[in-house]
Amino acid sequence: MKNTNKILVLLMLFNANMCLLSALNKKVNKTWNIAELNQAPNYQIISQKDGVYGIIYKGTMYKGQKSDVFAYYCTPGILNGDRSLDKNLPAVVCVHGGGGKAYMQWVKAWAEKGYAAISMDLRGYGPDGLPLPNGFIEIDSKTPYFAYNENITNDWYYQAVSSVVYAHSLMLSFKEVDSQKTAITGISWGGIISTLVSGLDNRFKVACPVYGCGYLYKSGAMAPQIKHLSELGQQRWKDQYDPSIYLENIQIPILFVNGTNDNFFYLDQFSDTYKHVKNKDISIRVGLMHGHQNAWKIPEIENYIGDKLNVSKTISIVQFENFKVKDGRITALLSANVKKAYLSYTLDSIISPKAQWVEKEIQTENKTINCEIPLDFKICFISVEDEKQNRISTELYFKNRINN
């Protein structure tokens, strides 16, 4: 009996230590008051045009008062003039990129697919493109992405992240929205923010950041801007703002999307971002151009979200097992049959948007890939495509980096 009690005590201590270790591995958010942001903000509908509501909701404190944020909101019922259609809707928060705005066509596209959707302006402007009286203030229409203030709540980035979480809280307060079926997607700077928010707001069920990722201070087009900040500015970004801080907190399924030659987000920082997330899938397209219009054409974004929210089954999310690169050959086992498979690689040693990529179709047999690759390649990956032209990729393999 005594031995049994000792074993029980040891097991309890072991479990307690494991819980403590798990807690220590997660980054604690000390920047945003998430309990406050999880409360639905006050709002008013200011317009209804082309089947879309224009609304203004209250954001977080900015220059001594709560800011105003403009957004477009749409549902199947609003779009078709029949609110009886709006029951138990899946919902998407759409986060625009740099130089962007609240996009009416973005929320309409989601509503046409049966979703509630919100797209907010993170730059302080209203539907007419003019500054809101109580909105964020840009100088000469330039977004101060990395500017920092003594009062952190006056930083653009602090405001933007807060406005996105508040938009989610607002939608969750609407009776037509199913609280168990909400997603976030963002493009470019919206991808940066949606990556961070995926590890900050645990109410989302799936995420799909496009282009934007973490480790902005290590690589990519924005690294020089951060390096030119003062020591305090660099420290604030690295310790409080970069999405890399929150990656280990992401528990939901997340699809990372990027192109091989993106001008802003390079493949090394993209790889450094996704490798810290467990429940992930990846889609990399050779030559994918940067921009909202280009991102909206990628089918796997909508289909991945639909699959994970149990709204639709229009994507085959293939898993790659035993992906190996050795002695001029690539091998992998696929979890499902695919319509097409592609090998992509570059011989360029410098990670750059100017790198020349080769993409060629390869054969699969019995859910197996076994193909040749030039011995002097520098980076490679495999992508597979289903009947709906959704692409899912392996992780990037860097010949001269540690791959894990």
N, C-alpha and C positions, 0 to 999 in steps of 0.2 A: 504493500500500500504506500509506504514511504517512497519507494522508487517511482511509483506512478505519479505521486504528487510532484516529485522533483522533475520528472519529464514534462508534466503540465506547465510547471513554472518556467522551465527552459524554453518551451514552445511559445509561451506568452511573451517572454523577453525577446525571443527571436522575431516574432511578429511585430512587436513594438519597435524594434530596431529597424526592421524593413520599412515600416510606415514612416519612421523618422527619416530614413535614407531617401525614400521617395519624395517626401516633402522638401528635403534639402535640394534635391535635383531640380525641382520646379522653381522657376524664378518668381519672386513675389512682386506683384505690381505695387509700387509705391508712388506712382505718378498720377493715375486717374482714380477718382472716387467712383468705383464701379457700382457701389450700392446706390449712389445718387443717379448715375447714368442709366441704371436699370429701371428707373421710375419713368412712366410715360410723361412726356412734356406736354404743356399746353399748346394748342394749335388752333388755327382757323383756316377754313377753306376760303380762298380769295378769288378763285376762278374755276370755271368748268368749260373747257374748250377741246373740241375734237375728241370727246370721250375720255378726257383726262382731267383730274382735279389738280389745280395749283394750290398749294398750301404753304403756310408759314408756321413753323414751330419754334419753340424756345430752345436755344442751345444752352451751353454752360456759361459761366460768368466770363465777361470780356470787358475790360476797361470799366469795371465797377457795376455792370448790369448784365443780365442775361442777354445773350446775343439772339438775333433773329436769323433763321435759316429757311431759305426757300427750297421747296421740293415739288416734283411731280409725283402723283400717286395714281395708280390705275389698277382696276380689277376687271374681270370679264363683265361684271354687272354694270360698272360705270361706263365701260367701253360700248356696251350694247344697249344702254338705257334701261336695264332690267336688273335691279339689285337683288332680286330673288335668286339670281344665278350665283350669288356670292355666299357660299357656305363651305366651311372647312377648307379654305383655300391654302395651298402652299404659297410661300411668299419669298421674295428675293430683294435684298438690299443691293443696289447697283451704285458702285463708287467710281466716279469719273477720274480721269488722269489729269496731268498738268495742262493748264490752259483750257480745261474742259468746263462743263457746267451741268446743270440738271438737264437731262435729255428726255424730252417727251417721247421720242421714237423708241427709246430703250424700254421704258415701262410699258408702252403699248405692245411691243413685241412679246414681252413676257405675258401680258394679259391675254393676248391672242392664243397663248399656249395654256391658259387656264390658271395663271398665277396672279397673286397680288404683287405689285412691285412698286418700289420707291426709289427715286433718283434725286439726290439733294445737291445743291450748289454749295461747294466747300470754299468758295472764294468771296462770299458776301454779297452776291448779286441776286437780283430778282428776275422775274420772267422777261422783263424788257431789257435785260442786260445792264441795267443801272444799279449802282450800289444801294443796298437796303439801308434805311436810316439807322437801324440798330444792328447792322450786320458787320462781319469782319471787314477791316479796312485794308485794301491793297493800295500801294503807292504806284501811280503810273501803270495800273493794270498788270503789275508784276507780282506774282505770288512769292512771298518771302519764305521759301521752303525750309531753309536752315537757319533763319534769323532767330535769335533767342533774346528774351527779355528778362529783366530782374524778376518780374512776376510771370511765372511760367504759363499762367492761364491766358496771357496775351500772345503767346507763340501761335503761329498759324497751325503748326502740326498738332499741338495740343487741342486746338479748337476743332480741327478736322476730324481727329479720332473721336472726340467727344460727340460731334454732330452725327457721325456714323452710328455710334452705339445708341444715341437718342433716337435716331430714325428707326432702328430695330425695336426699341422700346415702344415707340409710337405705333408701329404696325402690330406689335403683339397686343396692344390695347384694343385693336379693332376686332369686333366680334366675328367678322368674316374670316379671320386668319387662324389657321391651325397652328398653335404654338409649338407643335412637335414637328413642323415641316417648314422651317425657315432656313434660308441660305444667304450667303454673301458672295458677291463676285466684284472684282475691281480691275481696272485697266491702268497700267503704268504706275503713276503715283497712287491710283486706286488699288493697284495690286500690292504696293507696299503697305498701304493702310489695311487692306483686307487680310493680308498675312498677319499683321500685328493683332488686329481685332479678333482673328480666329483663336488666338491664344489669350485674349483678354475677356471676351464675352462668350461664356460657355453655353449660352442659350441657342446658338446656331447649331444646325445639324450637319451642314456640309459647306465647304468653301471652294472657291475657284479663282485664285489670283492669276492675272495674266500679265506677263512681262515682269512686273515689279516683284521684288524679293527683299531679302535682308543683306546684311554685310555691305551696306553702301559705302562704308568708310574703307573697305579693303580693296575694292575693285569696281569697275564700271565707270560710266561717264560722270558720276556724281562724287566720286572719291576726292578729286582735286578740290571741289567746293568745300567739303568737310575739312580737308587738310588746311585750308586757308582760314578756317575759323580760329578764334582764340582758343587757348587751352580749356577755358570754361565751356565754350561752345562745343568743342570736340567731345569733352567729357559728358555733356548733357546728351549729345546724340548717342554715344556709345553706351551710356549707363541707363538711359531712360527712354530713348526714342527708337533706336534701330530695331526692326522686327526680330532680329536674331535673339534678342533678350527673351522673347516670348515663345520661341519655337517649341521648346520642350513642354509647354503647357497645352499645345494643340492636341486635342483628343478626338476631334471629328474627322471624317474622311475629307481629304483635301486633294484637289487636282492642281498641280503646278504646270502652267503653260508658258512656253517661251519659244523664240526662234533662235536658230543658230547664230544669226548675225545681228542681233538686236543692238541698236546704237547706244542704248542706255544701260542695259542690264546684261553683263557679260556671263558667260557660261560657268566660270569658276565660282562667282558669288551665287549664281543660281544653284549650282551643285552644293555649295556649302550650306545653303538654306534648306533644301529639301532633305538632305541626309540626316538632319536633326529631328525629323518628323517621322513617327512610326506609321501612322495610318494614311499613307500617301499613294498617289498615282502621279504619273508624269506624262506630259505630252510635249514633244519637241518637234518643230517643223523646220525643215531646211528652207532658209530664205524668207521666213515669215516677216512681213513688214510691220513696223510699229504704228499703232494708232487705233482709235476707237472703231473706225469703220472696218479695219482688218480683223480686229478681235471679234467683232459681232458676227463675222462669217464663219467662225470656227465651230463646227457642229458639236464637238465633244463637251463644250462648256454647258450648254443647255441639257444635253443628254446625260451627262455625268450627274448634274444636280437632280434631274428627274429620276434617275436610277436610285440615288442614295436617299431620296425623299419618298421612294415608292410611288411616284407619280406616273412614271413611264419606264418601259424596258426597251430602249432604243439604242443601247450601247453594249458592246461586249468588252468588259473591263478585264483584259487579259493579264495574267500574272506570269512573270518570267522566272523560271527556276533554274538554278545552276548555270547562270549566265557567266561564261568564261571567255577570256581572250588569251590565247596562248599559241606561240609558234606559227603565227600567220593564219590562225583560224578562230572563228567565233562560234560558240555553241551555246544553245539554250533550249530548255523545255518550255512549251507553252501550255497554259492551263485550258486552252480552248482552241478550236480550229479558227483560222482567220482567212479573210479574203485575199489580202496581200501582206507582204512583209518587205521591209526595206533596210538595207545597211547604209548608214551614213558615216562618213569619216572625213577628216581633214589631215593634210600633211604639214600644215603650217604650225610652227612651234610656238608662236605668240598668240595668246588668246585675245582675239580682236574681232570687231564687226567686219573687218576687211578679210578675214580668213576665207580661203576658198574651200567649199565643201563639195563632196561627191556624194550623191544619193543614187543607189541602184536597187532595183527590185531583186529579191532573192527568193529562192524556193523553200517551202516548208514541206516536211513529210512526216506523217504520224505525230503531229504537234511538236516537231523537232526542227531546230535551226542548226545547220552546220555549213558554214560558208567560209571562203577565203577572205583575207583582208591584207593589204600591203604591209610588209614588215615595218615600213617607215612611217606608219600613221602616227598621229599625235593624240587625237581624241576620236572616239567613235561611240555609236549607240545603234540599237535596233529599234525600229518602230513597226507596229502592225496596224492594219486597217480592217475594219469590218464592213458590212454591207452598206452602212449609213455614212461611210467615210470618216468615222471617228478614228482618231489616232491615239494609241497608247505606246509609250516608249520605255525602254530600259533606262536605268540610270546612266549617266555619262561615264565613259571609261577614259581616264586620262593616263596615257602611257607613262608619263614622268611624274605622276603624283600618286600618293597612297589612295587606293580605292577601297572604300569600306561602306 
